[in-house]
Amino acid sequence: MVLLGILRLMLIQRKLNATSRIVCQDFLSTMAVAKVRTVLVDLSGTLHVDAEEIPGSIDAVNRLSQSGVNLKFVTNTTKESKRCLLDRLTSIGFNVQPSQIFTSLTAARHLIERMEVRPFLMLDRRALEDFEGLDTTNPNAVVIGLAPEDFNYQTMNKAFRLIMDGAALVAIHKARYYKRTDGLALGPGPFVTALEYATDTKADVVGKPEKSFFLSAVEEFKCQPEECVMIGDDVRDDIGGAMATGMFGILVKTGKYRDGDENKIDPKPTYIADNFSGAVDYILQKL
C-alpha cells in the first residue's frame, strides 16, 4: 500500500511538472511576442491570389497599420516589377506605400551590382524594369526567377553553356511551387536545381528563405530579429526562413498551405492562423 501511494505521488508530481513547463513556455512566448515592433507580410497566397483579395485581408492590413508597428510587405515574386506590383495591390484595394514593399528582385539587383557582373536575365518581361541600366552585353552571370517563357530547352541550354564557361548562377529564389487561381504551379526552384545539377554549381540565392533577405527587409527599422514576426503561407520559405533568422513565424492556412505543413519545420510555427485576418488578431492581442 505504501509503495502504491508513493507511485501515485510520483505520477501526480510528473503531471504537475509537465503542466508547469507548458504554462511557463506559453508565458514566455506571450512575453516574447509582446515585444514585436515589426511585422513582415508575404503577399501572394497570404493577402491575395492573383487579382483577388483573400477575404478580410484589406481590413486586416488597415488594422495592423493603425496599431503603430512597423509594416513591410516582403515577396519572392519575380513576375512583375515593384511598380507593377504596387499598382496591382492598389487596384485590389490595399493601402500600401512604395517604401513598404521589399522584393527579391530588389535584393537580386543589389547583389548583381556588388558582384559587378553582366547578367543574362531569365525573368518575366514585367520584371525587367527593376534591372534597367545594368549592362547585359556578353553576360558573365545567369540570373533566374519565375520566367515561364524562358523555361524551354533553348534558353535553359544557353544558361547552361554560360555557367559551364564560368558564369555565376544567381537564383532570385528557389520556391518549389506557388498558388494561382487555376491551381498550384511550378516555381523557379525546379529549374534552378536543374541548372545546379547539370553544371555541378551551387546558386547564390537572394530571396526567402535566406537570412540576408529577412535582415535586409528590417534593416531600416533598427530592430532585432526577436522583435519581428513574419506572416506567410509558405512554411519553409516564409516561416522556416524567418524563424531561422530569429524571428517569430505565423503560418496562414491560405494560398499554397496544405494540411500538415506546420509539421515540416522544426521548431514549428509560433502560431497557426486560418487566414491573415486571424494572424493580425493574434498579433494585436499580444501588443
Buried (B, 14 or more C-beta within 10 A) or exposed (E): EEEEEEEEEEEEEEEEEEEEEEEEEEEEBEEBBEBBBBBBBBBBBBBBBEEEBBEBBBBBBEBBBEEEBBBBBBBBBBBBBBEBBBEBBEEBEBEBEEEBBBBBBBBBBEBBEEBEBBBBBBBBEBBBEBBEEBEEEEBBBBBBBBBEEBBEEEBBEBBBEBBEEEBBBBBBBBBBBBBEEEEEEBBBBEBBBBBBEBBEBEBBBBBBBBBBBBBBBBEEBEBEBBBBBBBBBBBBBBBBBBBBBBBBBBBBBBBBBEEEBBEEBEEBBBBBBEBBBBBBBBBBEBE
